[in-house]
Amino acid sequence: MVRVAIIGATGYTGAESIEILLRHNRAQIAYLTALKDLGIISEIFPQFKGRCDMAVEPLDLEKLRDCADVALCCLPHKVSMEYVPKLLATGVKVVDYSADYRLKCTSAYEKYYSTEHTDKDNLSKAAFGLPELFREKIRGANLVANPGCFPTGASLGLAPLLKNKLVSLKGIIVNAVSGTSGAGKTPSAAFHFPNMNEDLFAYGVGVHRHSPEIEQIASEVAGENVEILFQPHVGPFDRGIFSSIYCDPKKEMNQLELIELYRDFYKAEPFVRVLDNPVHIKHVAHTNYCHIFPTFVKGKVVVFSAIDNLIKGASGQAIQNMNILFGINEMEGLR
Ligand SMILES: NC(=O)c1ccc[n+]([C@@H]2O[C@H](COP(=O)([O-])OP(=O)(O)OC[C@H]3O[C@@H](n4cnc5c(N)ncnc54)[C@H](OP(=O)(O)O)[C@@H]3O)[C@@H](O)[C@H]2O)c1
């Protein structure tokens, strides 16, 4: 059994991670930590009553060293890079959910996150945890940077086109909508129910933090520099990310060939389904699946992708990565 600590267990992604681990046959929850919301986890999240009644404690590194093999680090960015070096020093493997170990270019990190990167040593060693594209690098890692939710949906939608050099690398647009759980548990005026309910708006116009991450993945897959116009929106639903991706084709293809290309690219992937019709966030809610529908509209390739931001966009993908790290079937806990 792999012994799992959840650092930041009282947040949205921490709770989703507990839920998945309770179904996992090869891993067990060993330690739950937080900063302010301490107590019994099933009193904080009553859905765990009788299923997980463990204490949530402040992090004690000696205890972590004794009780865990891996830490799922569900902390906010900037906070993560204070904790991760200490977690790694105890000998556990770490899957980090934050943005702190995703961007290889520290100047991009410092520009988009307005802070100096304080753990460049571990940043250079971190594997980027998008299994469908970088599985081999994840396998031997001690630290996995779990991707952002928008970058997961966008990259899985774009990768077959970029890898096969089928679209122009100029003028790619990713237009995406997230549910409100993407913002985490801390309340804010914009997400207050009467404000958010029946509303939908664009945010981070031209400056969203996931832009450089989407471009980093796209450039690695394409083998050359790719610039992408990424525009996120938030809509009045709890969970899900719906992305519409627009590109200019470089090669003549018909609809059947396009679908076949995607099916072939993802044929060995347990969590990517290529559909013949537009995708829905409801169809992937509470699952680790990404649904993709590629098509042509007025001479452009248009790809729609849908994921659950809390599962394939965070906790599910993290546990998929944990499974890879420990040689466990990737679908364990996520079926
Ligand atoms: N939400 C999503 O859809 C999503 C998707 C992909 C990636 N992520 C990333 O995953 C991470 C967690 O997101 P979330 O939505 O779960 O956030 P959240 O709901 O705000 O939860 C944050 C957790 O971190 C703990 N925490 C905060 N500051 C801390 C500190 N200084 N020291 C120790 N613990 C601290 C909180 O503990 P207390 O109970 O003590 O406050 C809480 O358990 C973030 O980096 C986020 O960007 C989130």
The ligand as a Gaussian input file, in Angstrom:
#p B3LYP/6-31G(d) Opt

LIG

0 1
 N       -9.585000      24.452000      -7.710000
 C       -9.205000      23.978000      -8.902000
 O      -10.023000      23.711000      -9.804000
 C       -7.738000      23.748000      -9.182000
 C       -7.374000      23.161000     -10.404000
 C       -6.021000      22.949000     -10.682000
 C       -5.059000      23.339000      -9.776000
 N       -5.431000      23.927000      -8.606000
 C       -4.373000      24.331000      -7.669000
 O       -4.392000      23.454000      -6.559000
 C       -3.995000      24.161000      -5.368000
 C       -5.109000      24.008000      -4.333000
 O       -6.314000      24.548000      -4.873000
 P       -7.699000      24.498000      -4.079000
 O       -8.729000      24.958000      -5.030000
 O       -7.844000      23.194000      -3.397000
 O       -7.425000      25.647000      -2.975000
 P       -8.247000      25.954000      -1.641000
 O       -9.609000      25.394000      -1.738000
 O       -8.070000      27.405000      -1.407000
 O       -7.426000      25.124000      -0.512000
 C       -6.124000      25.483000      -0.129000
 C       -5.604000      24.558000       0.956000
 O       -4.285000      24.990000       1.312000
 C       -4.230000      25.235000       2.722000
 N       -3.367000      26.388000       2.955000
 C       -3.510000      27.648000       2.472000
 N       -2.484000      28.423000       2.852000
 C       -1.672000      27.635000       3.619000
 C       -0.439000      27.848000       4.312000
 N        0.172000      29.028000       4.298000
 N        0.115000      26.790000       4.957000
 C       -0.496000      25.582000       4.971000
 N       -1.661000      25.327000       4.359000
 C       -2.239000      26.339000       3.683000
 C       -5.646000      25.504000       3.147000
 O       -5.711000      25.171000       4.536000
 P       -6.669000      25.867000       5.631000
 O       -7.802000      24.929000       5.754000
 O       -5.840000      25.923000       6.822000
 O       -7.098000      27.196000       5.085000
 C       -6.409000      24.542000       2.239000
 O       -6.380000      23.241000       2.785000
 C       -3.766000      25.627000      -5.796000
 O       -2.408000      25.830000      -6.036000
 C       -4.562000      25.722000      -7.089000
 O       -4.087000      26.724000      -7.967000
 C       -6.746000      24.130000      -8.278000

